[in-house]
Amino acid sequence: MSENFNKSMAREHIPSLVMDWIRQKAPGAVVRFGEGEGRLLYARPDDDQSISVACKKLFRQTGIRFSSKEMFKVRSIILNAFDEADVVGIKGDASFKEEHKGWISKIESMFEERASVRRRPSIVTHCLVSVDLYNNLSSLLDGQQKISVISCRNLAPVIEERYGVKDICVYQIPSQYIVREVDDEYEAALHGVRIWPGFYSELRSSLKVREPGEIFLVGGGLFGKDLCIRIRELGGIALDLGSCLDKMAGKATRGRKAPHRQRLIKANSLSSDFL
């Protein structure tokens, strides 16, 4: 893949690339970086505001108040994934809101700036490539006897019913703090668990690729990026599907139906009524 260093590829072509990996049982990692990752990647030790922005993002993900020291540790694993992924989802489009476009522009600039330290060839694509991969799961999982999933959702029954995979290894992680209203008893079992640092370290150490080219569906938020690289190192194929796995579970965590969006809409409505 060396000839593809910094090569751009349309998002709709990425499932075909992944299918090639699957046929060859070749390890690979598709990892996406959006505004959330950008808030950590752009944190600087000499910039208190950027540190505050990054720590707030981590709180929304985890419910944990991160010190700047611990935040920079998380930043380092995200940066490693940024440098190491085979397919890097960072591009945006005209449909994005202006703030999101701003973060996408910063991420793209940083990617180019880090070309000299990148040790692996990379293919650059749209940050919503997860949607294309999700929509092609029937083909990608066709004939697979075993796969693994990293998610807060109870996805094994859905995957077995929808895609016919019988042997599903699930690594359950704590759910995103800001959208826990959609959780049921399955996710609530880990509400009291702090994902960082102990849980994350143990999870990373426990990952096992049970056969060359085993597919991992990853929905781990900020922490899932580095896990994708670890899976690739172990010989697996990591697909960073993010909130598409919430959708698979029937949980609305993005868009206007997401709990935090509904709270904002309700607050704005009450504000208007008061005025």
TIDO-267938 format. One record per residue (C-alpha): residue number from 1; residue in one letter; x negated, y, z. Coordinates in steps of 0.02 Angstrom, whole numbers, plus 50000, padded with zeros to 5 digits. Layout:
N
+-----+-----+-------+-------+-------+
|   n | res |    c1 |    c2 |    c3 |
+-----+-----+-------+-------+-------+
| NUM |   A |     X |     Y |     Z |
...
+-----+-----+-------+-------+-------+
! end
This chain:
275
+-----+-----+-------+-------+-------+
|   n | res |    c1 |    c2 |    c3 |
+-----+-----+-------+-------+-------+
|   1 |   M | 50000 | 50000 | 50000 |
|   2 |   S | 49846 | 50114 | 50000 |
|   3 |   E | 49897 | 50195 | 49837 |
|   4 |   N | 50055 | 50258 | 49924 |
|   5 |   F | 49964 | 50372 | 50047 |
|   6 |   N | 50080 | 50521 | 50078 |
|   7 |   K | 50191 | 50463 | 49936 |
|   8 |   S | 50371 | 50523 | 49940 |
|   9 |   M | 50510 | 50397 | 49912 |
|  10 |   A | 50697 | 50429 | 49900 |
|  11 |   R | 50789 | 50361 | 50051 |
|  12 |   E | 50899 | 50247 | 49945 |
|  13 |   H | 50743 | 50153 | 49887 |
|  14 |   I | 50680 | 50112 | 50062 |
|  15 |   P | 50794 | 49959 | 50086 |
|  16 |   S | 50714 | 49881 | 49930 |
|  17 |   L | 50541 | 49914 | 50002 |
|  18 |   V | 50592 | 49832 | 50165 |
|  19 |   M | 50665 | 49685 | 50068 |
|  20 |   D | 50493 | 49660 | 49991 |
|  21 |   W | 50417 | 49654 | 50166 |
|  22 |   I | 50547 | 49526 | 50218 |
|  23 |   R | 50514 | 49414 | 50068 |
|  24 |   Q | 50326 | 49423 | 50099 |
|  25 |   K | 50346 | 49409 | 50289 |
|  26 |   A | 50235 | 49563 | 50294 |
|  27 |   P | 50235 | 49673 | 50450 |
|  28 |   G | 50296 | 49851 | 50433 |
|  29 |   A | 50376 | 49996 | 50526 |
|  30 |   V | 50504 | 50122 | 50468 |
|  31 |   V | 50509 | 50263 | 50596 |
|  32 |   R | 50611 | 50424 | 50595 |
|  33 |   F | 50566 | 50592 | 50669 |
|  34 |   G | 50699 | 50727 | 50690 |
|  35 |   E | 50724 | 50880 | 50797 |
|  36 |   G | 50713 | 50781 | 50959 |
|  37 |   E | 50541 | 50712 | 50918 |
|  38 |   G | 50491 | 50882 | 50850 |
|  39 |   R | 50524 | 50962 | 51020 |
|  40 |   L | 50395 | 50846 | 51097 |
|  41 |   L | 50271 | 50847 | 50954 |
|  42 |   Y | 50263 | 51037 | 50960 |
|  43 |   A | 50233 | 51049 | 51148 |
|  44 |   R | 50068 | 51134 | 51187 |
|  45 |   P | 49974 | 51138 | 51355 |
|  46 |   D | 49952 | 51327 | 51341 |
|  47 |   D | 50134 | 51362 | 51296 |
|  48 |   D | 50253 | 51354 | 51445 |
|  49 |   Q | 50407 | 51379 | 51337 |
|  50 |   S | 50365 | 51231 | 51224 |
|  51 |   I | 50335 | 51123 | 51378 |
|  52 |   S | 50505 | 51174 | 51448 |
|  53 |   V | 50590 | 51133 | 51282 |
|  54 |   A | 50509 | 50961 | 51278 |
|  55 |   C | 50552 | 50921 | 51459 |
|  56 |   K | 50733 | 50972 | 51432 |
|  57 |   K | 50744 | 50855 | 51284 |
|  58 |   L | 50676 | 50712 | 51389 |
|  59 |   F | 50803 | 50750 | 51525 |
|  60 |   R | 50946 | 50740 | 51400 |
|  61 |   Q | 50879 | 50571 | 51344 |
|  62 |   T | 50841 | 50497 | 51514 |
|  63 |   G | 50914 | 50599 | 51657 |
|  64 |   I | 50737 | 50609 | 51727 |
|  65 |   R | 50651 | 50773 | 51773 |
|  66 |   F | 50482 | 50752 | 51688 |
|  67 |   S | 50327 | 50843 | 51747 |
|  68 |   S | 50222 | 50919 | 51607 |
|  69 |   K | 50091 | 50784 | 51638 |
|  70 |   E | 50215 | 50642 | 51611 |
|  71 |   M | 50296 | 50732 | 51464 |
|  72 |   F | 50128 | 50740 | 51375 |
|  73 |   K | 50107 | 50553 | 51403 |
|  74 |   V | 50272 | 50524 | 51311 |
|  75 |   R | 50217 | 50646 | 51178 |
|  76 |   S | 50059 | 50544 | 51150 |
|  77 |   I | 50155 | 50384 | 51110 |
|  78 |   I | 50270 | 50479 | 50991 |
|  79 |   L | 50119 | 50556 | 50907 |
|  80 |   N | 50040 | 50384 | 50887 |
|  81 |   A | 50196 | 50323 | 50797 |
|  82 |   F | 50195 | 50481 | 50691 |
|  83 |   D | 50018 | 50438 | 50634 |
|  84 |   E | 50041 | 50250 | 50618 |
|  85 |   A | 50211 | 50216 | 50537 |
|  86 |   D | 50216 | 50138 | 50364 |
|  87 |   V | 50372 | 50237 | 50318 |
|  88 |   V | 50393 | 50406 | 50401 |
|  89 |   G | 50569 | 50479 | 50398 |
|  90 |   I | 50544 | 50667 | 50415 |
|  91 |   K | 50628 | 50753 | 50268 |
|  92 |   G | 50792 | 50849 | 50279 |
|  93 |   D | 50913 | 50925 | 50155 |
|  94 |   A | 51027 | 51074 | 50127 |
|  95 |   S | 51167 | 50999 | 50232 |
|  96 |   F | 51067 | 51021 | 50393 |
|  97 |   K | 51102 | 51165 | 50511 |
|  98 |   E | 50972 | 51304 | 50513 |
|  99 |   E | 50897 | 51254 | 50681 |
| 100 |   H | 50877 | 51075 | 50620 |
| 101 |   K | 50799 | 51136 | 50458 |
| 102 |   G | 50674 | 51235 | 50561 |
| 103 |   W | 50619 | 51082 | 50658 |
| 104 |   I | 50609 | 50978 | 50500 |
| 105 |   S | 50496 | 51109 | 50421 |
| 106 |   K | 50383 | 51107 | 50574 |
| 107 |   I | 50374 | 50917 | 50573 |
| 108 |   E | 50331 | 50911 | 50387 |
| 109 |   S | 50193 | 51040 | 50413 |
| 110 |   M | 50122 | 50942 | 50559 |
| 111 |   F | 50124 | 50782 | 50457 |
| 112 |   E | 50018 | 50864 | 50322 |
| 113 |   E | 49901 | 50940 | 50450 |
| 114 |   R | 49869 | 50768 | 50526 |
| 115 |   A | 49827 | 50684 | 50360 |
| 116 |   S | 49643 | 50682 | 50405 |
| 117 |   V | 49671 | 50581 | 50565 |
| 118 |   R | 49799 | 50460 | 50494 |
| 119 |   R | 49724 | 50287 | 50484 |
| 120 |   R | 49860 | 50207 | 50380 |
| 121 |   P | 49942 | 50246 | 50213 |
| 122 |   S | 50117 | 50316 | 50234 |
| 123 |   I | 50273 | 50337 | 50131 |
| 124 |   V | 50375 | 50492 | 50170 |
| 125 |   T | 50564 | 50490 | 50159 |
| 126 |   H | 50723 | 50569 | 50228 |
| 127 |   C | 50746 | 50569 | 50417 |
| 128 |   L | 50919 | 50491 | 50393 |
| 129 |   V | 50848 | 50338 | 50306 |
| 130 |   S | 50922 | 50241 | 50451 |
| 131 |   V | 51093 | 50261 | 50370 |
| 132 |   D | 51031 | 50180 | 50209 |
| 133 |   L | 50953 | 50037 | 50305 |
| 134 |   Y | 51111 | 50013 | 50408 |
| 135 |   N | 51220 | 50011 | 50253 |
| 136 |   N | 51108 | 49877 | 50178 |
| 137 |   L | 51097 | 49763 | 50330 |
| 138 |   S | 51204 | 49630 | 50247 |
| 139 |   S | 51069 | 49607 | 50115 |
| 140 |   L | 50921 | 49632 | 50231 |
| 141 |   L | 50984 | 49505 | 50358 |
| 142 |   D | 51048 | 49380 | 50231 |
| 143 |   G | 50974 | 49209 | 50268 |
| 144 |   Q | 50886 | 49266 | 50428 |
| 145 |   Q | 50888 | 49133 | 50563 |
| 146 |   K | 50827 | 49246 | 50703 |
| 147 |   I | 50808 | 49431 | 50734 |
| 148 |   S | 50776 | 49544 | 50884 |
| 149 |   V | 50864 | 49702 | 50941 |
| 150 |   I | 50808 | 49843 | 51055 |
| 151 |   S | 50961 | 49940 | 51109 |
| 152 |   C | 51068 | 49992 | 51256 |
| 153 |   R | 51220 | 49915 | 51168 |
| 154 |   N | 51288 | 49738 | 51176 |
| 155 |   L | 51258 | 49700 | 50993 |
| 156 |   A | 51225 | 49512 | 50987 |
| 157 |   P | 51410 | 49464 | 50964 |
| 158 |   V | 51434 | 49596 | 50829 |
| 159 |   I | 51279 | 49545 | 50732 |
| 160 |   E | 51323 | 49361 | 50740 |
| 161 |   E | 51500 | 49393 | 50680 |
| 162 |   R | 51458 | 49522 | 50548 |
| 163 |   Y | 51294 | 49457 | 50478 |
| 164 |   G | 51292 | 49274 | 50526 |
| 165 |   V | 51130 | 49278 | 50626 |
| 166 |   K | 51138 | 49151 | 50767 |
| 167 |   D | 50974 | 49176 | 50861 |
| 168 |   I | 50970 | 49356 | 50923 |
| 169 |   C | 50844 | 49412 | 51054 |
| 170 |   V | 50907 | 49569 | 51140 |
| 171 |   Y | 50796 | 49690 | 51236 |
| 172 |   Q | 50919 | 49798 | 51332 |
| 173 |   I | 50863 | 49974 | 51377 |
| 174 |   P | 50946 | 50115 | 51477 |
| 175 |   S | 51070 | 50216 | 51375 |
| 176 |   Q | 51050 | 50399 | 51327 |
| 177 |   Y | 51093 | 50503 | 51479 |
| 178 |   I | 51190 | 50640 | 51390 |
| 179 |   V | 51317 | 50520 | 51311 |
| 180 |   R | 51350 | 50396 | 51450 |
| 181 |   E | 51537 | 50431 | 51447 |
| 182 |   V | 51550 | 50303 | 51306 |
| 183 |   D | 51464 | 50167 | 51408 |
| 184 |   D | 51552 | 50015 | 51479 |
| 185 |   E | 51497 | 49888 | 51608 |
| 186 |   Y | 51359 | 49820 | 51497 |
| 187 |   E | 51267 | 49986 | 51482 |
| 188 |   A | 51312 | 50040 | 51659 |
| 189 |   A | 51209 | 49896 | 51727 |
| 190 |   L | 51053 | 49997 | 51687 |
| 191 |   H | 51114 | 50171 | 51732 |
| 192 |   G | 51009 | 50169 | 51889 |
| 193 |   V | 50851 | 50114 | 51799 |
| 194 |   R | 50719 | 50243 | 51755 |
| 195 |   I | 50651 | 50203 | 51582 |
| 196 |   W | 50485 | 50291 | 51616 |
| 197 |   P | 50354 | 50239 | 51656 |
| 198 |   G | 50374 | 50065 | 51731 |
| 199 |   F | 50521 | 49997 | 51631 |
| 200 |   Y | 50448 | 50058 | 51466 |
| 201 |   S | 50277 | 49983 | 51503 |
| 202 |   E | 50352 | 49814 | 51548 |
| 203 |   L | 50464 | 49816 | 51395 |
| 204 |   R | 50318 | 49854 | 51279 |
| 205 |   S | 50217 | 49713 | 51356 |
| 206 |   S | 50361 | 49590 | 51344 |
| 207 |   L | 50394 | 49612 | 51157 |
| 208 |   K | 50370 | 49451 | 51059 |
| 209 |   V | 50378 | 49422 | 50873 |
| 210 |   R | 50440 | 49244 | 50863 |
| 211 |   E | 50392 | 49217 | 50681 |
| 212 |   P | 50295 | 49318 | 50552 |
| 213 |   G | 50404 | 49455 | 50479 |
| 214 |   E | 50541 | 49442 | 50610 |
| 215 |   I | 50658 | 49590 | 50592 |
| 216 |   F | 50685 | 49705 | 50741 |
| 217 |   L | 50830 | 49828 | 50742 |
| 218 |   V | 50773 | 49970 | 50854 |
| 219 |   G | 50881 | 50100 | 50939 |
| 220 |   G | 50769 | 50171 | 51074 |
| 221 |   G | 50777 | 50359 | 51051 |
| 222 |   L | 50612 | 50447 | 51087 |
| 223 |   F | 50540 | 50289 | 51163 |
| 224 |   G | 50584 | 50177 | 51016 |
| 225 |   K | 50455 | 50256 | 50901 |
| 226 |   D | 50302 | 50180 | 50984 |
| 227 |   L | 50394 | 50014 | 51007 |
| 228 |   C | 50412 | 50005 | 50818 |
| 229 |   I | 50223 | 50019 | 50799 |
| 230 |   R | 50196 | 49884 | 50931 |
| 231 |   I | 50316 | 49768 | 50838 |
| 232 |   R | 50219 | 49797 | 50677 |
| 233 |   E | 50055 | 49760 | 50767 |
| 234 |   L | 50129 | 49595 | 50827 |
| 235 |   G | 50178 | 49546 | 50649 |
| 236 |   G | 50360 | 49599 | 50645 |
| 237 |   I | 50463 | 49718 | 50540 |
| 238 |   A | 50531 | 49865 | 50641 |
| 239 |   L | 50679 | 49967 | 50578 |
| 240 |   D | 50714 | 50124 | 50678 |
| 241 |   L | 50904 | 50132 | 50663 |
| 242 |   G | 50938 | 50249 | 50807 |
| 243 |   S | 51121 | 50297 | 50830 |
| 244 |   C | 51174 | 50181 | 50689 |
| 245 |   L | 51167 | 50045 | 50820 |
| 246 |   D | 51289 | 50146 | 50926 |
| 247 |   K | 51402 | 50150 | 50774 |
| 248 |   M | 51384 | 49962 | 50755 |
| 249 |   A | 51444 | 49945 | 50934 |
| 250 |   G | 51592 | 50059 | 50901 |
| 251 |   K | 51523 | 50201 | 51008 |
| 252 |   A | 51529 | 50382 | 50949 |
| 253 |   T | 51370 | 50468 | 51008 |
| 254 |   R | 51341 | 50588 | 50863 |
| 255 |   G | 51447 | 50716 | 50774 |
| 256 |   R | 51601 | 50808 | 50837 |
| 257 |   K | 51670 | 50652 | 50923 |
| 258 |   A | 51516 | 50631 | 51034 |
| 259 |   P | 51551 | 50665 | 51220 |
| 260 |   H | 51431 | 50812 | 51236 |
| 261 |   R | 51505 | 50892 | 51079 |
| 262 |   Q | 51681 | 50869 | 51148 |
| 263 |   R | 51628 | 50953 | 51311 |
| 264 |   L | 51560 | 51100 | 51214 |
| 265 |   I | 51718 | 51115 | 51107 |
| 266 |   K | 51826 | 51109 | 51264 |
| 267 |   A | 51719 | 51240 | 51351 |
| 268 |   N | 51728 | 51356 | 51201 |
| 269 |   S | 51917 | 51333 | 51194 |
| 270 |   L | 51936 | 51376 | 51379 |
| 271 |   S | 51823 | 51526 | 51356 |
| 272 |   S | 51931 | 51589 | 51212 |
| 273 |   D | 52089 | 51565 | 51316 |
| 274 |   F | 52014 | 51666 | 51458 |
| 275 |   L | 51965 | 51808 | 51344 |
+-----+-----+-------+-------+-------+
! end
